[in-house]
Amino acid sequence: MVGTIKAGPSGIAIQHFESYSLVDSKKIERDFEYCWLKITGDSMIGDMIANGDLALVKNNSIYENGSIGAVIIKREEKTLNT
């Protein structure tokens, strides 16, 4: 896990290494990098994402409309939202 991300309104982007976690290689695409982020806040509860959950995030510059994405804005703010 390399950081936290706020569900809903933007929060400050803070990256810190906390731990590793294994992932079944059949469930990820090997051409991408991934990281675990801990969710803070509860504005994504309607999408079954709660405060304290862990999100496996794929590093990808393409966002599909209607998808859930972790977005960094101006290298300072980040948010998890649909």
Number of C-alpha atoms within 10 A of each C-alpha: 18 14 16 22 26 24 24 16 12 17 18 15 19 13 12 10 9 10 9 10 8 5 9 6 8 7 7 13 10 9 7 9 11 16 15 20 21 18 21 21 17 15 17 19 11 8 10 9 18 17 15 13 12 17 18 14 14 15 12 11 6 7 12 8 8 8 9 14 17 20 17 16 12 8 10 11 16 22 22 23 18 15
